[in-house]
Amino acid sequence: KIDTKISNPLNNLPSHPDMANLARRNLVRGLLMNLPSGQSVARAMGIQPLSDTDLELTKRGASDYEGDAPLWYYILREAELLADGLHLGPIGGRIVGEVLVGLLAGDPLSWFNIEPSWQPPIIINGQFGMPEFINFALNESADSTPQDKTSNEFSRWRKTFPSEDTKPSKFPLEKSKETPNKDNKR
């Protein structure tokens, strides 16, 4: 579960004895990187921030942070309160999502850049989610018959992203499993 509790081993990390406590490291790192507070990020995203009462900063001995909770703590508490610790809340989830989208956008070989106008060729029962995407990627049939262009899209996908068995080898010894012996000089 995602929550604000820190297990004992994380209170005494061996690699940095001068700052062995994970919570302290996160606080210092956040300050050094000038990270905004959780409440500031929520407001910037147009989301009502959690209240100081919900964050329980005073109850936990951190009243100095009221109205200005460290982002890492805010994200953990948000998941704990709003999702019972089963997944990230709106702030944490959006940050992770935007990082992933940013990575895809910054990768010249991602589908975002190779085929920016691409739209899902199959929409099943009004949806195109992860199950439909996996079926599409594996070229398996789904609950309903995909549109005719699916096979063309799949062929383009495979040409752009070949599977391991169709990818040309970068290393000459990869194709043949032979090991050069001392008599076989190159």
C-alpha positions in Angstrom: 0.0 0.0 0.0 1.0 3.6 -0.6 1.1 5.5 2.7 3.1 7.9 4.8 4.6 5.2 7.0 8.3 4.5 6.6 9.6 1.0 7.5 12.5 0.7 9.9 15.2 -0.2 7.4 14.5 3.1 5.6 15.3 5.0 8.8 18.8 3.8 8.8 20.2 3.5 5.2 23.8 2.4 5.2 25.1 4.1 2.1 25.0 7.6 3.6 25.6 7.5 7.4 25.5 11.3 7.6 21.9 11.2 6.2 20.7 7.7 6.9 17.0 8.6 7.2 14.9 8.5 4.0 12.5 11.1 5.2 15.3 13.5 6.0 16.9 12.8 2.6 13.6 13.5 0.8 13.1 16.8 2.7 16.6 18.0 2.0 16.4 16.9 -1.7 13.1 18.8 -2.1 14.5 21.9 -0.6 17.7 21.8 -2.7 15.7 21.2 -5.9 13.2 24.0 -5.0 10.3 21.7 -5.4 7.0 23.4 -4.7 4.7 22.2 -1.9 2.0 19.7 -2.5 -0.6 22.3 -2.0 1.0 24.6 -4.6 1.1 21.8 -7.2 -2.6 21.0 -6.5 -3.5 24.7 -7.0 -1.4 24.9 -10.2 -3.3 21.8 -11.5 -6.6 23.4 -10.6 -7.3 20.8 -7.9 -8.5 21.6 -4.4 -5.5 20.9 -2.1 -5.9 18.6 0.8 -6.5 20.5 4.1 -3.9 20.7 6.8 -6.3 18.6 8.9 -6.3 15.9 6.2 -2.5 16.1 5.9 -2.1 15.7 9.7 1.1 17.7 9.8 0.6 19.1 13.3 -0.5 15.7 14.6 2.7 14.3 13.3 4.9 17.0 14.8 5.5 19.0 11.6 3.3 22.1 12.2 6.0 24.2 10.4 4.8 22.6 7.1 1.2 23.5 7.5 0.0 25.0 4.2 3.3 24.0 2.7 3.6 20.2 2.8 6.6 18.6 1.1 5.5 17.3 -2.3 6.7 13.7 -1.6 4.7 13.6 1.7 1.7 15.2 0.0 1.6 12.6 -2.8 1.9 9.7 -0.3 -0.8 11.1 2.0 -3.1 11.9 -1.0 -2.9 8.2 -2.1 -3.5 7.1 1.5 -6.6 9.3 1.9 -8.2 9.3 -1.5 -7.4 5.8 -2.8 -6.9 3.8 0.4 -3.3 3.4 -0.6 -4.2 1.3 -3.6 -3.0 3.8 -6.3 -1.7 7.3 -6.6 -4.2 10.2 -6.1 -4.8 13.0 -8.7 -1.6 14.9 -8.1 0.8 11.9 -7.9 -0.9 10.2 -10.8 -0.8 13.2 -13.0 2.9 13.8 -12.2 3.7 10.2 -13.1 1.5 10.4 -16.2 3.1 13.6 -17.4 6.6 12.2 -16.9 5.7 9.2 -19.0 4.2 11.3 -21.8 7.2 13.6 -21.7 9.5 10.6 -22.1 7.5 9.4 -25.1 7.4 12.9 -26.6 11.2 13.3 -26.1 12.0 9.9 -27.7 12.5 10.3 -31.5 11.6 6.6 -32.0 8.4 6.7 -30.0 5.1 6.3 -31.8 4.3 9.9 -30.8 7.1 11.1 -33.1 7.1 8.5 -35.8 3.4 8.7 -36.5 2.0 11.7 -34.6 -1.4 11.6 -36.4 -2.0 7.9 -35.5 -5.4 7.1 -34.0 -6.4 3.7 -32.6 -7.8 1.7 -35.5 -10.0 -0.4 -33.3 -12.5 0.9 -30.8 -14.4 -1.8 -29.1 -17.7 -1.0 -27.4 -16.7 2.7 -27.5 -13.4 2.1 -25.7 -9.7 1.8 -26.6 -8.0 1.0 -23.3 -5.1 -1.3 -22.3 -7.0 -4.6 -23.1 -7.8 -3.4 -26.6 -4.2 -2.1 -27.1 -2.7 -5.4 -26.0 -5.1 -7.3 -28.4 -4.1 -4.8 -31.2 -0.3 -5.2 -30.5 -0.6 -9.0 -30.4 -2.9 -8.9 -33.5 -5.5 -11.0 -31.6 -9.2 -10.7 -32.2 -11.2 -8.9 -29.6 -14.9 -9.1 -28.7 -15.9 -7.5 -31.9 -14.3 -7.5 -35.4 -11.8 -4.8 -35.8 -11.9 -2.4 -38.8 -10.2 -3.5 -42.0 -7.3 -1.1 -41.5 -6.2 -2.9 -38.4 -4.0 -5.4 -40.3 -2.3 -2.5 -42.2 -1.7 -0.7 -38.9 -0.3 -3.9 -37.4 2.1 -4.3 -40.4 3.3 -0.7 -40.1 3.8 -1.3 -36.3 5.8 -4.4 -36.9 8.0 -2.7 -39.6 8.7 0.1 -37.2 9.2 -2.0 -34.1 10.4 -5.5 -35.3 10.3 -8.3 -32.8 13.5 -9.8 -31.5 13.5 -12.7 -34.0 13.2 -10.4 -37.0 15.6 -7.7 -35.8 19.0 -7.6 -37.5 21.8 -8.4 -35.1 24.2 -5.7 -34.2 26.8 -8.2 -33.1 28.1 -10.8 -35.5 28.4 -13.5 -32.9 24.7 -13.1 -31.9 23.4 -14.8 -35.1 25.5 -17.9 -34.7 26.1 -19.2 -31.3 29.7 -20.3 -32.3 32.5 -19.1 -30.1 35.7 -18.3 -32.0 38.5 -20.5 -31.0 42.2 -19.7 -30.9 42.8 -21.1 -34.4 40.0 -19.1 -35.9 41.3 -15.6 -36.3 39.3 -12.6 -37.7 
